[in-house]
């Protein structure tokens, strides 16, 4: 899109459940669905559906491949710079929708090695790229506040393609029963460390904290299982049972990403920046009174508030790398937010981006999110690399969009399952601080990914193999 052209908007019949719009595309290569959780939750406003990217940008190790119109190029340049070249300069025309065409995809945690001096990563059992992003010239935006659905198309999209897409999204599509096709286990769920190994690593982190190396380390374990079944049908079940404001389904050639993330990483609207870190977790209760007691315990916990504050300070520093001096503020601290399987403490940090910086400068300056590393950030990431047996992959990276008119919204890729070649992988972790309790932190990992255990044939924690 040129700097003076606005995207074209076309009305599509509104549907409260945007999965009905995405279902016909779900198995298309590079189809993406950014899902705010409606109609199962009242949290989100916009859902985004897109496919048929005109270019793809995929990073593996020190090489990034750009594919456009059947032509492929490789580069060792910084992946964020390569993506900026492919995305182009933000258009000066404003768009009433948050996305006007542009980049959508994921930025895996291991991209941090292109930013910071970190040890070599561990094993990579899944083999997903570190970054997989498409450049899209059309998308469908569902506005649940105004109850409107619009196809947004850049001027390079042909009239024939627009007619084809309007017909596709305006015609009712038969919906298969997802429960009949969802994942079925073919063996046990395995963790990459047993209870003893978790405890040994937990106590090593405590020693680092006592020695003054760090204040907090986000330590995670990985689970995997062999499955049969359809990833999209499984996501349809997940989003219905566990609606989340930053959920996503990405059908990349490397594998399918199913994310039920509750956490925003970075939002850029105009020049205004927002990040909303989550630190502090309790499971939901067995009954209303038990649930209220758990929520109150979290809200009043000095340990969890201190942990949250550490990350707020870290993110204030990260935003300061790109935001205007004096613009950073914390309008909301320790807010309680409740989700289907957990309660969380959520804070909000804001800033203002200068006119000579864009969303990719902001993303690179803050990547990866401080809520999933620890503090100080670099030392925490070094300890993570030392103690976690495997690469994190997509987990603890980021998923989202960068619009051609400059807007950006991204999540922290937690509560995220990746499927590739009949194997699913997912992680869970938590922030370890000086007064963390080993048993409680270990149990919290399972609280956070309980929806995945339930999805995989309702397997309980007691059936998880080591």
C-alpha positions in Angstrom: 0.0 0.0 0.0 1.4 3.4 -0.9 1.7 6.2 1.6 -1.4 7.9 0.3 -3.7 5.0 -0.4 -6.2 3.8 2.1 -7.3 0.2 2.1 -10.7 -0.7 0.6 -13.4 -2.0 3.0 -16.2 -4.3 2.1 -19.1 -5.3 4.3 -19.5 -9.0 5.2 -22.4 -10.5 7.2 -21.5 -10.3 10.9 -21.2 -13.6 12.8 -20.8 -13.7 16.6 -18.5 -16.7 16.3 -15.6 -15.8 14.0 -14.5 -19.4 13.8 -17.2 -19.9 11.2 -15.4 -17.4 9.0 -12.1 -19.1 9.5 -13.2 -22.7 9.2 -13.1 -22.8 5.3 -9.5 -21.5 5.4 -8.2 -23.5 8.3 -6.2 -25.9 6.2 -4.9 -23.4 3.7 -1.2 -22.8 3.9 -0.4 -19.8 6.1 -4.0 -19.3 7.2 -4.1 -17.3 10.4 -6.8 -16.6 13.0 -6.2 -14.0 15.8 -9.1 -14.7 18.2 -10.3 -12.5 21.0 -12.4 -15.2 22.6 -15.9 -14.2 21.5 -18.6 -15.5 21.6 -17.5 -17.4 24.7 -16.1 -14.3 26.5 -16.8 -10.6 26.6 -13.2 -9.6 26.7 -12.2 -9.0 23.1 -13.4 -6.6 20.4 -11.7 -7.6 17.2 -11.0 -11.0 15.6 -8.7 -11.2 12.5 -8.8 -13.8 9.7 -6.3 -13.9 6.9 -4.7 -16.2 4.3 -2.8 -16.2 1.0 0.2 -14.1 1.9 2.1 -12.4 -0.9 5.4 -13.1 0.9 6.6 -15.2 3.8 9.6 -14.5 6.1 11.0 -17.6 7.9 14.1 -17.6 10.1 16.0 -20.7 11.0 19.3 -20.2 12.9 21.3 -17.4 11.3 19.4 -17.5 8.0 16.1 -15.9 7.0 14.3 -17.0 3.8 12.0 -14.6 2.0 9.6 -16.2 -0.5 7.7 -13.9 -2.9 5.9 -14.9 -6.1 7.8 -18.2 -6.2 11.2 -16.6 -5.8 13.3 -17.3 -2.7 16.2 -15.3 -1.2 18.3 -16.1 1.9 19.9 -13.5 4.2 22.0 -13.4 7.4 20.7 -9.9 8.2 18.8 -9.2 11.4 15.3 -10.9 11.0 13.6 -7.7 12.3 15.3 -5.6 9.6 14.4 -8.1 6.9 10.8 -8.1 8.0 10.8 -4.2 8.0 12.0 -4.3 4.4 9.3 -6.7 3.3 6.6 -4.8 5.2 7.6 -1.4 3.9 7.2 2.0 5.5 4.0 2.6 7.4 1.4 4.4 5.3 0.4 7.9 6.3 -3.3 7.3 5.8 -5.1 6.1 8.9 -7.4 3.2 8.8 -10.5 2.9 11.1 -9.6 -0.8 11.7 -6.6 -2.0 13.6 -5.2 -4.0 10.7 -5.0 -2.7 7.1 -3.0 -5.6 5.6 0.6 -6.3 6.7 2.5 -8.8 8.7 1.0 -11.6 10.8 2.8 -14.5 12.4 5.0 -15.6 15.3 8.4 -14.6 16.7 9.8 -17.6 18.6 11.7 -17.2 21.9 15.0 -18.2 20.4 15.1 -15.0 18.3 16.5 -13.6 21.5 19.9 -15.0 20.4 19.9 -12.5 17.6 19.5 -9.7 20.1 21.5 -10.8 23.2 24.7 -12.7 23.7 23.3 -16.0 24.9 24.7 -19.6 25.1 23.9 -22.0 22.4 20.3 -23.3 22.6 19.5 -26.8 23.8 17.8 -29.6 21.9 15.1 -28.8 19.3 12.8 -31.8 19.3 10.1 -30.1 17.2 12.2 -28.3 14.6 10.0 -25.2 14.2 11.5 -22.0 12.7 12.5 -19.2 15.1 10.2 -16.8 13.1 7.4 -17.4 10.7 5.6 -14.4 9.4 3.4 -13.8 6.3 2.8 -10.5 4.5 -1.0 -10.3 3.8 -2.8 -8.0 1.4 -6.3 -8.8 2.6 -7.9 -9.8 5.9 -11.3 -10.1 7.5 -11.8 -8.0 10.6 -14.7 -8.8 13.0 -15.7 -6.0 15.3 -17.8 -7.4 18.1 -18.5 -4.0 19.6 -20.2 -2.6 16.5 -21.3 -6.1 15.4 -19.8 -5.6 11.9 -17.5 -7.7 9.7 -15.4 -6.1 7.0 -13.0 -7.4 4.4 -10.0 -5.0 4.2 -8.1 -5.2 0.9 -5.1 -3.3 -0.2 -5.2 -1.9 -3.7 -3.1 -4.7 -5.2 -5.9 -7.2 -4.6 -7.8 -7.8 -7.8 -11.5 -7.3 -8.3 -11.9 -11.0 -9.1 -10.2 -12.0 -5.8 -12.4 -9.6 -3.8 -15.5 -11.1 -5.4 -14.3 -14.6 -4.6 -13.6 -13.7 -1.0 -16.9 -11.8 -0.5 -18.7 -14.9 -1.8 -16.7 -17.2 0.5 -17.3 -15.2 3.6 -20.9 -14.4 2.9 -22.1 -17.9 2.3 -22.9 -20.1 5.3 -20.4 -22.9 5.6 -21.2 -26.4 7.0 -19.5 -26.8 10.4 -18.2 -30.3 11.3 -18.5 -31.5 14.8 -15.1 -30.7 16.3 -15.2 -33.4 19.0 -15.2 -36.1 16.4 -11.9 -34.9 14.9 -10.0 -33.5 17.9 -6.7 -34.8 19.1 -6.6 -38.4 20.4 -3.6 -39.5 22.5 -1.4 -42.3 21.1 0.6 -43.0 24.3 1.4 -41.0 27.5 2.1 -37.3 27.9 5.8 -37.0 28.7 7.6 -34.2 30.5 11.2 -33.2 29.8 12.1 -33.4 33.5 10.7 -35.5 36.3 9.8 -34.2 39.8 13.3 -34.8 41.1 14.9 -33.1 38.2 12.5 -30.1 38.5 13.4 -29.9 42.2 17.2 -29.9 41.5 16.9 -27.1 39.0 14.5 -25.1 41.2 17.1 -25.3 44.1 19.8 -24.2 41.7 17.8 -21.1 40.8 17.3 -20.4 44.5 21.1 -20.5 45.0 21.6 -18.0 42.1 19.1 -15.7 43.8 20.8 -15.9 47.2 24.2 -15.2 45.5 22.8 -12.1 43.9 22.8 -13.2 40.3 19.1 -12.5 39.8 15.9 -11.6 41.5 13.6 -13.8 39.5 13.8 -16.5 36.9 10.9 -17.8 34.8 11.6 -21.6 34.7 9.5 -23.9 32.4 9.2 -27.5 31.6 8.1 -29.0 28.3 5.4 -31.7 27.6 5.0 -33.7 24.5 2.7 -36.5 23.2 1.9 -38.4 20.1 -1.5 -37.7 18.7 -3.9 -38.3 15.8 -6.6 -35.9 14.9 -7.2 -32.5 13.4 -5.4 -29.4 14.9 -8.1 -27.0 13.9 -10.9 -29.1 15.4 -8.9 -29.3 18.6 -8.4 -25.5 18.7 -12.2 -25.1 18.2 -12.7 -27.1 21.4 -10.0 -25.2 23.2 -11.3 -21.8 22.4 -14.8 -22.8 23.4 -13.8 -24.1 26.8 -10.9 -21.6 27.5 -11.7 -18.4 25.7 -8.7 -16.0 25.9 -8.3 -12.4 24.6 -5.1 -13.2 22.7 -5.8 -16.7 21.3 -4.5 -17.6 17.9 -4.4 -20.4 15.4 -1.6 -20.4 12.8 -1.3 -23.0 10.0 2.3 -22.6 9.1 4.1 -25.1 6.8 6.3 -26.0 9.8 3.4 -26.9 12.0 0.2 -25.6 13.6 0.3 -23.2 16.5 -2.7 -23.3 18.9 -2.5 -20.5 21.4 -4.9 -19.7 24.3 -2.8 -16.8 25.6 -4.3 -14.4 28.1 -1.4 -12.0 28.0 -0.7 -9.0 25.8 2.9 -8.3 25.0 3.0 -5.0 23.0 0.3 -2.8 21.5 1.0 0.2 19.3 -1.9 2.5 18.4 -0.8 5.7 16.8 2.3 6.5 18.9 0.8 5.1 22.1 2.5 1.9 23.5 1.0 -0.5 26.0 2.2 -3.7 27.6 0.3 -5.8 30.1 2.5 -8.3 32.0 1.0 -11.1 34.0 2.7 -12.3 37.2 0.8 -14.1 39.9 -1.4 -17.1 39.4 -4.0 -19.2 41.4 -6.2 -22.0 40.1 -9.9 -21.6 40.0 -11.9 -22.9 42.9 -14.0 -26.0 43.3 -17.0 -23.9 44.2 -17.8 -20.1 44.3 -16.7 -19.6 47.9 -13.4 -21.5 47.3 -12.9 -19.5 44.1 -13.3 -16.2 45.9 -10.9 -17.3 48.6 -8.3 -18.2 46.0 -8.7 -14.9 44.2 -8.4 -13.0 47.5 -5.3 -14.9 48.4 -3.7 -13.9 45.1 -4.8 -10.3 45.4 -3.3 -9.9 48.9 -0.2 -12.0 48.4 2.9 -9.9 49.1 5.1 -12.4 47.3 3.0 -12.3 44.1 2.7 -8.5 44.1 6.5 -8.2 44.6 7.0 -10.6 41.7 4.7 -8.6 39.5 6.4 -5.3 40.4 9.8 -6.7 39.4 8.5 -7.4 35.9 6.8 -4.0 35.7 10.1 -2.3 36.5 11.8 -4.5 33.9 9.3 -3.6 31.2 9.5 0.1 32.1 13.2 -0.2 31.3 12.6 -2.2 28.1 10.0 0.4 26.9 12.6 3.1 27.7 14.9 1.7 24.9 12.5 3.1 22.3 9.8 5.3 23.9 10.2 9.0 24.6 11.9 9.9 27.8 9.4 10.8 30.5 6.5 9.2 28.7 6.4 5.9 30.5 3.7 5.4 33.2 2.0 2.6 35.1 -1.8 3.4 35.1 -2.8 0.0 36.5 -0.9 -2.2 39.0 -1.9 -5.7 40.4 -5.3 -5.9 38.8 -7.0 -9.2 39.3 -8.2 -10.9 36.1 -10.0 -14.3 36.1 -9.9 -16.9 33.3 -11.6 -20.3 33.0 -8.7 -22.2 34.7 -6.7 -19.6 36.6 -6.7 -16.2 38.3 -3.9 -13.7 37.4 -2.5 -10.4 38.6 -2.1 -8.1 35.6 -0.4 -4.7 35.4 -0.4 -2.1 32.6 2.7 -0.1 31.5 2.4 2.7 28.8 4.7 4.9 26.8 4.9 7.0 23.7 6.9 6.0 20.6 8.9 8.8 18.9 8.1 9.4 15.2 11.4 8.0 14.0 10.6 4.6 15.5 8.1 1.9 14.4 6.6 -1.2 15.8 9.5 -3.4 14.9 11.9 -1.2 16.7 9.6 -1.5 19.7 9.3 -5.3 19.4 13.0 -5.9 19.0 13.8 -3.5 21.9 11.5 -5.4 24.3 12.0 -9.0 23.0 11.4 -11.5 24.5 8.8 -10.3 27.0 10.2 -9.7 30.5 7.3 -11.6 32.2 8.6 -14.8 30.8 12.3 -14.3 31.4 12.9 -12.8 34.9 15.1 -10.1 36.2 17.7 -8.9 35.5 16.7 -10.0 32.1 19.9 -11.1 30.4 21.2 -13.0 33.5 17.7 -14.7 33.8 17.9 -15.8 30.2 21.3 -17.2 30.7 20.1 -19.3 33.6 17.1 -20.4 31.6 19.4 -21.7 28.9 21.5 -23.5 31.5 18.7 -25.3 33.3 15.9 -25.9 30.7 16.8 -29.1 28.7 15.1 -28.0 25.4 14.5 -24.9 23.3 11.4 -23.1 24.0 10.5 -22.6 20.4 7.3 -20.7 19.8 6.6 -20.8 23.6 7.4 -17.5 25.4 7.9 -15.8 22.0 5.2 -13.6 20.6 2.2 -13.9 18.2 0.5 -11.0 16.5 0.3 -8.5 13.7 2.0 -5.4 12.4 -0.3 -3.4 10.1 0.9 -1.5 7.0 -0.5 1.7 8.6 1.8 1.3 11.7 -0.5 -0.3 14.3 0.7 -3.4 16.1 -0.7 -5.9 18.7 1.1 -8.9 19.9 0.7 -11.5 22.6 3.1 -13.4 24.9 2.9 -17.0 23.5 2.0 -18.8 26.8 -0.6 -21.5 27.0 0.5 -22.4 23.5 0.5 -25.8 21.9 2.4 -26.7 18.7 1.5 -29.6 16.5 3.9 -31.0 13.9 3.9 -34.4 12.2 1.6 -36.1 14.8 3.4 -34.8 17.9 2.2 -32.0 20.2 4.5 -29.9 22.4 3.5 -27.4 25.1 5.3 -25.8 28.0 4.4 -24.4 31.4 6.4 -22.4 33.9 6.5 -19.7 36.5 8.6 -17.0 38.1 10.9 -18.3 40.8 11.8 -15.7 43.5 13.5 -15.9 46.9 10.4 -17.1 48.8 9.0 -19.4 46.1 7.9 -22.8 47.4 9.0 -25.7 45.3 5.8 -27.9 45.5 3.6 -24.9 44.8 5.6 -23.8 41.8 5.6 -27.3 40.4 1.8 -27.6 40.8 1.3 -24.2 39.2 2.8 -25.5 36.0 0.0 -28.0 35.7 -2.7 -25.5 36.7 -1.6 -23.3 33.8 -1.8 -26.1 31.1 -4.7 -28.0 32.6 -6.7 -27.2 29.4 -4.2 -29.1 27.3 -4.2 -32.2 29.6 -8.0 -32.1 29.4 -8.0 -31.7 25.6 -5.8 -34.8 25.2 -8.5 -37.2 26.3 -9.0 -35.7 29.7 -5.6 -36.9 31.0 -5.0 -35.9 34.6 -1.7 -35.0 36.1 -1.3 -38.4 37.7 -1.1 -39.9 34.2 1.7 -37.7 33.0 4.8 -39.8 32.4 8.3 -38.6 33.0 
